[in-house]
Amino acid sequence: MEEIDFARLGPAKGTKVVVIGGHGGIGAALSSRAAEAGAEVVALDTRRAIEENGEIAGVVNAEIDVLDEASIAAAAATVRERWGEIDAMVYVSGVGDPDTPTLDYPVERWDKVHAVNLRGAFLATQAFVPLVSKKGTGSLIFIGSTVAVQPPPGLSAYSASKAGVVAFAKSVAKELAPDVRVNVVSPGITETAFLAGGSGQGQGPQEISGESWFGEEAYQRRLAMILQRRLANPDDIVAPTLFLLGPGARYITGQTLHVNGGLYLP
């Protein structure tokens, strides 16, 4: 059993972490913060995301396309060649769309949202779990969303895909216990380029504000629903994710950690 260092509740120095979707807003922050904390990190993302957002200092930057099984297998092979064994995989990759009524939602967009958010998580799990340490210290984390449990109108595709991620993670947690812990971190609305459709989707490196995305009136309505009265920034999501990667979370598995400023109260 891992010893808990109460002065350091994140991952131990030298922890080997693979971040899939490692060049988007949350993924890049996670990759950077984990490396700063002493973890060894491979940040995987599409070529477009890496080119648009730039390589991340202090980590291994490598390509993956979660829509392509061969690309996922190649990325896993690269990690295996470098490390042999890893301590953790975090699946951050995701794509969304502006609010669209279900009856108007194009099926090709529905399929892509589910392919990236849910099918990609499944394929990545199959490819990377064989590399994860089975000594009781291994960890998988999937990035979910508040809308998985509190779906608003217009986000049926995204909400359904993230609800699927939560159910998928619970099932995998039971299958891999007690050797590997599996959890979900579910952010609320976070100010990243994801609000424009997701990193690597052609938006380029840009700051997205709640006002510009929702419109001032709708933005103020959303703020009024959040107890903290602000949207999240990436570090708000990264800090609890790092905690779940560390020995301080050694007795937490099969859970969903909601990080939403009080937008959703289970």
C-alpha positions as CSV (number, residue, x, y, z in Angstrom):
1,M,0.0,0.0,0.0
2,E,1.3,3.5,-0.9
3,E,2.2,5.6,2.1
4,I,0.4,8.9,2.3
5,D,2.7,12.0,2.3
6,F,0.4,14.5,4.0
7,A,2.7,17.4,2.9
8,R,2.2,16.3,-0.7
9,L,-1.2,15.0,-1.6
10,G,-0.6,14.9,-5.4
11,P,1.3,12.3,-7.4
12,A,4.7,11.3,-6.1
13,K,7.8,12.5,-7.9
14,G,8.6,10.2,-10.8
15,T,5.0,9.2,-11.3
16,K,4.5,8.2,-15.0
17,V,1.3,9.8,-16.4
18,V,-0.2,9.7,-19.8
19,V,-2.6,12.6,-20.6
20,I,-4.8,12.0,-23.7
21,G,-6.0,15.3,-24.9
22,G,-2.9,16.9,-23.3
23,H,-2.8,20.0,-25.4
24,G,-6.3,21.4,-24.8
25,G,-7.2,23.9,-22.1
26,I,-7.6,21.4,-19.2
27,G,-5.2,18.9,-20.7
28,A,-2.4,21.3,-21.2
29,A,-2.8,22.7,-17.7
30,L,-2.8,19.2,-16.2
31,S,0.3,18.2,-18.2
32,S,2.2,21.3,-17.1
33,R,1.2,21.1,-13.5
34,A,1.9,17.4,-13.2
35,A,5.4,18.0,-14.7
36,E,6.0,20.9,-12.3
37,A,5.1,18.6,-9.4
38,G,7.8,16.1,-10.5
39,A,5.7,13.6,-12.6
40,E,6.9,12.3,-15.9
41,V,4.3,13.1,-18.5
42,V,3.5,12.1,-22.0
43,A,0.9,14.6,-23.4
44,L,-0.9,13.1,-26.4
45,D,-3.1,15.0,-28.7
46,T,-3.9,15.5,-32.4
47,R,-1.3,17.1,-34.7
48,R,-3.6,20.1,-35.1
49,A,-3.9,20.6,-31.4
50,I,-0.2,20.4,-30.9
51,E,0.5,22.8,-33.8
52,E,-2.2,25.3,-32.7
53,N,-1.4,25.3,-29.0
54,G,2.3,24.6,-29.1
55,E,4.4,21.9,-27.4
56,I,4.4,21.8,-23.6
57,A,7.7,22.3,-21.9
58,G,8.9,19.6,-19.6
59,V,6.8,16.8,-21.1
60,V,6.9,14.4,-24.0
61,N,4.6,15.8,-26.7
62,A,3.3,13.1,-29.1
63,E,0.4,12.6,-31.5
64,I,-2.8,10.6,-31.1
65,D,-6.1,10.6,-32.9
66,V,-8.7,9.1,-30.6
67,L,-11.0,8.5,-33.7
68,D,-8.4,6.1,-35.1
69,E,-7.7,2.8,-33.5
70,A,-4.3,2.4,-35.3
71,S,-3.2,5.8,-34.0
72,I,-4.2,4.9,-30.4
73,A,-2.3,1.6,-30.7
74,A,0.8,3.4,-32.1
75,A,0.7,5.9,-29.2
76,A,0.5,3.1,-26.7
77,A,3.4,1.4,-28.3
78,T,5.4,4.6,-28.1
79,V,4.7,4.9,-24.4
80,R,5.5,1.2,-23.9
81,E,8.9,1.7,-25.6
82,R,9.7,4.7,-23.4
83,W,8.6,3.5,-20.0
84,G,7.3,-0.1,-20.2
85,E,4.9,0.6,-17.4
86,I,2.9,3.7,-16.4
87,D,1.2,4.7,-13.2
88,A,-1.8,6.6,-14.6
89,M,-3.8,7.5,-17.7
90,V,-6.0,10.6,-17.8
91,Y,-8.5,10.8,-20.7
92,V,-9.3,14.5,-21.2
93,S,-10.1,14.4,-25.0
94,G,-13.6,15.8,-25.7
95,V,-15.6,17.7,-28.2
96,G,-18.8,19.6,-27.9
97,D,-21.1,21.8,-29.9
98,P,-23.1,25.0,-29.4
99,D,-26.6,24.4,-27.9
100,T,-28.7,22.7,-30.6
101,P,-32.2,21.3,-30.1
102,T,-32.3,17.5,-30.3
103,L,-34.7,17.5,-33.3
104,D,-32.3,19.7,-35.2
105,Y,-29.2,17.9,-34.3
106,P,-27.3,16.5,-37.3
107,V,-26.6,12.8,-36.9
108,E,-23.0,13.2,-38.1
109,R,-22.3,15.7,-35.2
110,W,-24.0,13.3,-32.8
111,D,-21.7,10.5,-34.0
112,K,-18.6,12.6,-33.7
113,V,-19.4,13.8,-30.1
114,H,-19.9,10.2,-29.0
115,A,-16.9,8.9,-31.0
116,V,-14.5,11.4,-29.3
117,N,-16.0,11.5,-25.8
118,L,-17.0,7.9,-25.3
119,R,-15.7,5.6,-28.0
120,G,-12.3,7.2,-27.6
121,A,-12.3,6.6,-23.9
122,F,-13.1,3.0,-24.5
123,L,-10.4,2.5,-27.1
124,A,-7.8,4.3,-25.0
125,T,-8.7,2.1,-22.0
126,Q,-8.2,-1.0,-24.0
127,A,-4.8,0.2,-25.3
128,F,-3.3,1.7,-22.2
129,V,-4.6,-0.4,-19.3
130,P,-2.2,-3.2,-20.1
131,L,0.6,-0.7,-19.4
132,V,-0.8,0.5,-16.1
133,S,0.9,-0.7,-12.9
134,K,-1.1,-3.5,-11.3
135,K,0.6,-3.1,-7.9
136,G,-2.3,-1.2,-6.4
137,T,-0.9,2.2,-7.3
138,G,-2.3,2.5,-10.8
139,S,-5.0,5.0,-11.6
140,L,-7.3,5.9,-14.5
141,I,-9.2,9.2,-14.6
142,F,-11.8,10.3,-17.1
143,I,-12.9,13.9,-17.5
144,G,-16.7,13.9,-17.4
145,S,-19.0,16.9,-17.1
146,T,-21.7,18.3,-14.8
147,V,-24.2,17.9,-17.7
148,A,-23.9,14.1,-17.4
149,V,-26.1,14.4,-14.3
150,Q,-27.7,17.8,-14.9
151,P,-28.3,18.0,-18.7
152,P,-29.6,21.3,-20.0
153,P,-31.7,21.7,-23.1
154,G,-29.7,21.8,-26.3
155,L,-26.8,19.6,-25.1
156,S,-28.4,16.1,-25.5
157,A,-25.5,14.6,-27.5
158,Y,-22.8,15.9,-25.2
159,S,-24.7,15.1,-22.0
160,A,-25.4,11.6,-23.2
161,S,-21.8,11.0,-24.1
162,K,-20.6,12.2,-20.7
163,A,-23.2,10.1,-18.9
164,G,-21.8,7.2,-20.8
165,V,-18.3,8.0,-19.6
166,V,-19.5,7.9,-16.0
167,A,-21.2,4.5,-16.4
168,F,-18.2,3.2,-18.4
169,A,-15.8,4.3,-15.6
170,K,-17.8,2.6,-12.9
171,S,-17.8,-0.6,-14.8
172,V,-14.1,-0.5,-15.5
173,A,-13.5,0.3,-11.8
174,K,-15.2,-2.9,-10.8
175,E,-13.3,-4.9,-13.4
176,L,-9.8,-3.6,-12.4
177,A,-10.2,-3.5,-8.6
178,P,-8.2,-3.7,-6.5
179,D,-5.2,-3.2,-8.7
180,V,-6.2,0.0,-10.5
181,R,-8.4,2.8,-9.2
182,V,-10.8,4.4,-11.7
183,N,-12.5,7.7,-11.2
184,V,-14.2,10.6,-13.0
185,V,-13.6,14.3,-12.6
186,S,-16.6,16.2,-13.7
187,P,-16.0,19.9,-14.3
188,G,-18.6,22.6,-14.6
189,I,-18.4,25.3,-17.2
190,T,-14.7,26.0,-17.7
191,E,-13.2,28.9,-19.6
192,T,-11.1,27.2,-22.3
193,A,-11.1,27.0,-26.1
194,F,-13.4,24.0,-25.6
195,L,-16.3,26.4,-25.4
196,A,-15.7,27.0,-29.2
197,G,-15.9,23.3,-30.0
198,G,-12.8,21.7,-28.5
199,S,-9.1,22.1,-28.9
200,G,-7.8,20.7,-32.1
201,Q,-11.0,21.5,-33.9
202,G,-9.6,24.4,-35.9
203,Q,-10.2,27.3,-33.4
204,G,-6.6,28.0,-32.7
205,P,-5.1,29.1,-29.4
206,Q,-7.6,31.6,-28.1
207,E,-9.1,32.8,-24.9
208,I,-12.9,32.2,-24.7
209,S,-15.0,34.2,-22.3
210,G,-18.4,33.2,-20.9
211,E,-19.8,36.4,-22.2
212,S,-18.7,35.9,-25.8
213,W,-19.8,32.3,-25.9
214,F,-23.2,32.5,-24.1
215,G,-24.1,36.1,-24.7
216,E,-24.2,38.5,-21.8
217,E,-27.7,37.8,-20.6
218,A,-27.4,34.0,-20.7
219,Y,-23.9,34.2,-19.1
220,Q,-25.3,36.2,-16.2
221,R,-28.1,33.6,-15.7
222,R,-25.5,30.8,-15.6
223,L,-23.3,32.7,-13.1
224,A,-26.4,33.2,-10.9
225,M,-26.7,29.4,-10.7
226,I,-23.1,28.9,-9.6
227,L,-22.5,29.4,-5.9
228,Q,-19.0,30.6,-6.5
229,R,-20.4,33.2,-9.0
230,R,-17.7,32.5,-11.6
231,L,-16.7,29.9,-14.3
232,A,-13.9,27.5,-13.6
233,N,-10.4,28.0,-14.9
234,P,-8.3,25.0,-15.9
235,D,-6.3,25.0,-12.6
236,D,-9.6,24.6,-10.7
237,I,-10.0,21.2,-12.4
238,V,-6.4,20.2,-12.4
239,A,-5.8,20.4,-8.7
240,P,-8.4,17.8,-7.7
241,T,-7.3,15.7,-10.6
242,L,-3.8,15.6,-9.3
243,F,-5.1,14.7,-5.9
244,L,-6.9,11.7,-7.4
245,L,-3.6,10.6,-9.0
246,G,-1.8,10.6,-5.7
247,P,-1.7,8.2,-2.7
248,G,-3.9,10.5,-0.7
249,A,-6.7,9.2,-2.9
250,R,-5.7,5.5,-2.4
251,Y,-9.1,4.5,-1.1
252,I,-11.2,6.4,-3.7
253,T,-12.3,4.4,-6.7
254,G,-15.5,4.2,-8.9
255,Q,-16.4,7.7,-7.9
256,T,-17.3,11.0,-9.7
257,L,-15.8,14.1,-8.2
258,H,-17.9,17.1,-9.2
259,V,-15.8,20.3,-9.6
260,N,-18.4,23.0,-10.5
261,G,-18.3,25.8,-7.9
262,G,-21.7,24.7,-6.6
263,L,-23.6,24.5,-9.9
264,Y,-24.6,21.0,-9.1
265,L,-25.3,19.7,-5.6
266,P,-25.7,15.9,-5.5
